[in-house]
């Protein structure tokens, strides 16, 4: 009787345009398809079928409108992880048959009117305390019971467990940025932006509360309003397209513009951002390419490092395109090594350690194969660069403070590192 109630309730949630014959057509399509996994989305009639195969089970989501496919598959992955936590680590036909009623009860909690809700096993086990039927062949040990009262008092959630203890409490914070540049052959900038992310690795005891302060413009202005004093002089930046980890307190961020959070244990990505204004390019490339007749070419490239003299870049690679009919090359470089790579039609110039405020140059003579056919004008592709600059940010983003508070009052050690890499850096 209970099963029939859940069944009728779920049938109402199906799209009205999804008839039984469409479901049968999808099932026959899967049975007759030999190459599985080529496309996880199928259009049948007026409905879209999103499906995924896990073990010997097909999980299918049916929609009749333009839905977010990535969100749908993310929901499936998280839902399967939730089921496994209840079923003792297994998710197969036997586990589904033995836990039929529990699955419907979980579905009522994790999906409302087509919108995904909380799928954290730790949170759901506070409300759905029924234990799943474990497979007799499961080797995974049973999960420890969740301390309900402790979770409710401390406000802990699914990304951190209670009882963590470390002899040395440390926090590692990395700001990793990728600078993207695209310049035309005439030297005008077509694209210039920075995409960055803040990576953290926390080894902290207990249930700490962290607060991160950056030199972003909105945050500094909000702080000056709260403290009723003018903003200190210094460079401020505007962050665009900011995305936070689920641990960040968004209510506090919206009101105070501060990044406050209870961190997960270990390594995680705190936030992502993008910057389009005031980008500090780490390198300037000045190329001069002359075509001397039909069989010779002179290439002169100067690369200026505009970051501090006490800093240096690692793994710098400059790829300078040359025509396909290149026959022979000769080089002179003031730093690093250069060679001709015929597979990519480029002069590859490598500098292992590139100090700041220096201007190494490359001079090359390129001999071309003379062809009888009429010569077409060669359109030079852009010069590409690869690099990594430690302790430098192209956006100018800086950590003003990182505060750690925990009720036991232990001392922490904070480590901050900046890294700028080349994204799509083309001149």
Buried (B, 14 or more C-beta within 10 A) or exposed (E): EEEEEBEEEEEEEEBEEBBEEBBEBBEEEBEEEEEEEEEBEBEBBEBBBBBBEBEEEBBBBBBBEEBEBEEBBEBBEBBBEBBBBBBBBBBBEBBBEBBEEBBBBBBBBBBEEEEBEBBBBBBBBEEBEEBBBBBEEBEEEEBEEBBEEEBEEBEBBBBBBEEBEBEEBEBBBBBBBBBBBBBEEEEEEEEBBBBBBBBBBBBBBBBBBBBBBBBBBBBBEBBEEEEEEEBEEEEBBEBEEBEBBEBBBEEBBEEBBBBBBBBBBEEBBBBBBBBEEEBBBBBEBEBEBEBEEEBEBEBBBBBBBEBEEEBBBEBBBBBBBBBEBBEEBEBEBEBBEBEBEEEEBBBBBBBEEBBBEBEBBBBBBBBBEEEEEEBEEBEEBBBBBBBBBEBBBBBBBBBBEBBBEBEEEBEBEBEEEBBBBBBBBBB
